[in-house]
């Protein structure tokens, strides 16, 4: 899931849809487990709209520069490695990417940043890194794979692998206006996924409307972070003038 899919469209790099997955391949993915589904999608993932657009990566890099340079960085739920370019730009130390899909990691290792990053297979809920290993953790487009009940544990895990004063940063799109076509589209998708998961096993956890900013800020604070929001003007503004996307920067407080 790319950050701009949860709001009104924002410009992104052109994709060659002819190289993307077919409807049949997407259907097979949707009826698989999350891990197996992404293994199947990996060879064609970068030709889908799910890949985080360069506009989002560039905006994130700009917003993080004043905080850096960072030492070691981690791209959490890295997929095919698009977020590694952000770590390359703002981190002076080693970079790592973690994902639970072997197929996605294989594509990341073969990508332009493949040799610069240590790719690790693992789950975000049990991060396989030592305490205080990183100065920066970023994540792009993975929100929908974590239900609200999973967020406190996720935030606690991220806090453990950050040094005191380290940052956890991720873009968070503004919700679409109620009644808009994007609103009904995302609502319909989430309803369809709930029906699918009620009728079919294994479940495929992927929802668009489960990360409201107010809840996310409160839970980050409860997990031991100070939270700062940065608008990303490159991604545009809504009709009321508010930013269409913000970068959430959570700073790990001392114990």
C-alpha positions in Angstrom: 0.0 0.0 0.0 1.5 3.4 -0.9 0.7 6.4 1.2 -1.1 8.2 -1.6 -3.6 5.4 -2.1 -5.4 6.4 1.1 -6.4 9.9 -0.1 -7.0 11.9 -3.2 -4.4 11.0 -5.9 -1.0 12.6 -5.8 1.5 12.6 -8.7 3.8 9.6 -8.8 6.2 8.0 -11.2 4.7 6.5 -14.3 4.1 2.7 -14.1 4.0 0.4 -17.1 0.8 -1.4 -16.3 1.6 -4.0 -19.0 4.4 -5.3 -16.7 2.2 -5.3 -13.6 0.2 -8.2 -12.2 -2.9 -9.5 -14.0 -6.3 -9.5 -12.3 -6.0 -13.2 -11.9 -2.6 -12.8 -10.2 -4.0 -10.2 -7.8 -7.0 -12.5 -7.0 -4.6 -15.3 -6.1 -2.6 -13.0 -4.0 -5.7 -11.7 -2.1 -6.7 -15.3 -1.3 -3.2 -16.2 0.1 -1.7 -15.3 3.4 0.0 -11.9 3.6 3.5 -13.4 3.4 2.7 -15.7 0.5 0.7 -13.0 -1.2 3.7 -10.7 -1.3 6.0 -13.5 -2.4 3.8 -13.9 -5.4 3.5 -10.2 -6.1 7.2 -9.4 -5.6 8.4 -9.8 -9.2 5.8 -7.3 -10.5 5.4 -5.1 -7.4 7.4 -2.1 -8.6 5.0 -1.9 -11.6 2.0 -1.4 -9.4 0.5 1.6 -7.6 1.4 0.0 -4.3 5.1 0.9 -4.6 5.7 4.2 -2.7 6.0 7.0 -5.2 9.2 8.9 -5.6 7.3 12.1 -4.7 6.7 10.7 -1.2 10.2 9.5 -0.8 11.7 12.9 -1.8 9.3 14.8 0.5 10.3 12.6 3.4 14.0 13.0 2.7 13.5 16.8 2.7 11.6 16.8 6.0 14.2 14.6 7.7 17.3 16.4 6.7 17.2 19.0 9.5 17.2 16.1 12.0 20.3 14.5 10.6 22.7 13.3 9.7 21.7 10.1 11.3 24.0 7.1 12.0 22.4 3.7 11.4 19.0 3.5 9.8 16.3 0.9 9.3 13.5 0.6 6.7 10.8 -1.2 8.5 8.6 -3.4 6.2 10.9 -2.5 3.4 9.2 -4.4 0.6 11.3 -4.1 -2.6 13.5 -1.5 -1.0 12.1 1.8 -2.3 12.6 3.5 1.1 16.3 2.6 1.1 17.0 5.8 -1.0 15.8 7.9 2.0 18.2 6.1 4.3 21.0 6.6 1.8 20.3 10.4 1.7 20.0 11.1 5.5 22.1 8.3 7.2 25.9 8.4 7.4 26.0 4.9 8.9 24.9 1.4 7.9 21.4 0.8 6.6 19.1 -2.2 7.1 15.8 -3.2 5.6 13.4 -5.7 7.2 10.5 -7.6 5.7 8.8 -10.9 6.2 8.5 -11.7 2.5 11.5 -13.5 1.1 10.3 -12.6 -2.4 10.2 -8.9 -1.7 13.6 -9.0 -0.1 15.1 -10.8 -3.1 13.8 -8.0 -5.3 15.2 -5.4 -2.9 18.6 -7.1 -2.9 18.7 -7.0 -6.7 17.7 -3.3 -6.8 19.8 -0.2 -7.0 20.5 0.0 -3.3 20.9 -3.8 -2.9 24.6 -3.8 -2.1 24.4 -0.9 0.3 21.7 -2.3 2.6 21.7 -5.3 4.9 18.4 -7.1 4.1 16.9 -9.0 7.0 13.9 -11.4 6.9 11.8 -11.0 10.0 8.5 -9.7 11.5 7.9 -6.2 12.7 6.3 -7.5 15.8 9.5 -9.2 17.0 12.4 -7.1 15.6 15.6 -9.2 15.4 17.9 -6.3 16.3 19.8 -5.4 19.5 18.5 -2.6 21.8 19.5 0.9 20.6 20.8 -0.4 17.2 19.4 2.5 15.1 19.2 6.3 15.1 16.4 6.3 12.5 13.6 3.9 11.6 11.4 4.7 8.6 8.4 2.9 7.2 6.4 3.4 4.0 3.0 2.0 3.1 2.8 -0.7 5.7 0.2 0.8 8.0 -2.7 -1.2 6.7 -1.1 -4.5 7.7 -1.3 -3.6 11.4 -4.6 -3.6 13.1 -5.2 -1.1 15.9 -4.7 -3.8 18.5 -1.2 -4.4 17.1 0.0 -0.8 17.2 1.1 -0.6 20.8 3.4 -3.7 20.4 4.8 -2.4 17.2 5.6 1.0 18.7 7.2 -0.7 21.7 9.4 -2.8 19.4 10.5 0.2 17.4 11.3 2.1 20.6 13.5 -0.8 21.8 15.7 -0.7 18.7 16.1 3.1 18.7 18.7 4.8 20.8 17.5 7.5 23.2 16.7 10.5 21.0 16.4 8.3 17.9 13.5 9.0 15.4 10.7 6.9 14.0 9.3 8.5 10.9 6.5 7.6 8.5 4.2 9.5 6.2 0.5 9.5 7.1 -2.1 10.6 4.6 -5.1 12.7 5.5 -8.4 10.7 5.3 -10.6 11.5 2.2 -13.5 13.7 2.7 -16.7 11.9 3.8 -18.9 11.3 0.8 -16.1 11.7 -1.8 -15.4 8.9 -4.3 -12.1 8.2 -2.4 -14.0 7.8 0.8 -16.5 5.3 -0.6 -13.7 3.5 -2.4 -11.6 2.9 0.8 -14.7 2.1 2.8 -15.7 -0.5 0.2 -12.3 -2.0 0.2 -12.1 -2.4 3.9 -15.6 -3.9 4.0 -14.7 -6.4 1.3 -11.5 -7.4 3.2 -13.5 -8.0 6.4 -15.9 -10.2 4.5 -13.0 -12.0 2.9 -11.3 -12.6 6.2 -14.6 -13.8 7.8 -15.0 -16.4 5.1 -11.5 -17.4 4.0 -8.4 -18.6 5.8 -5.6 -17.7 6.1 -6.6 -14.0 6.7 -5.1 -11.2 4.7 -4.7 -8.2 7.0 -4.8 -5.1 4.8 -7.1 -2.2 5.7 -6.9 1.5 4.7 -8.9 3.2 7.5 -7.2 1.8 10.7 -4.6 4.5 11.4 -6.4 7.7 12.5 -3.8 10.4 13.3 -5.3 11.2 16.8 -5.0 7.5 17.9 -1.6 7.1 16.4 -0.2 10.2 18.2 -1.7 9.1 21.5 -0.3 5.6 21.3 3.1 6.8 20.3 3.2 9.1 23.4 2.1 6.2 25.6 4.9 4.1 24.1 7.5 6.7 25.2 7.8 9.0 22.2 7.5 12.7 21.6 5.6 13.4 18.4 6.1 16.1 15.9 4.1 16.5 12.6 5.5 18.0 9.4 3.4 18.8 6.5 4.6 17.6 3.1 3.7 20.5 0.8 5.1 18.6 -2.2 2.1 16.3 -2.0 -0.5 19.1 -2.1 -3.2 20.4 0.1 -6.9 19.6 0.6 -9.6 22.1 -0.3 -9.7 23.4 3.3 -6.0 24.2 3.1 -4.8 21.3 5.3 -1.9 19.1 4.0 -2.9 16.0 2.2 0.0 14.2 3.8 2.1 14.7 7.0 5.3 13.1 8.1 5.0 11.8 11.7 8.3 12.1 13.5 8.4 10.3 16.8 11.4 10.9 19.0 12.4 8.2 21.5 12.4 9.7 25.0 14.8 8.5 27.7 13.5 5.7 29.9 
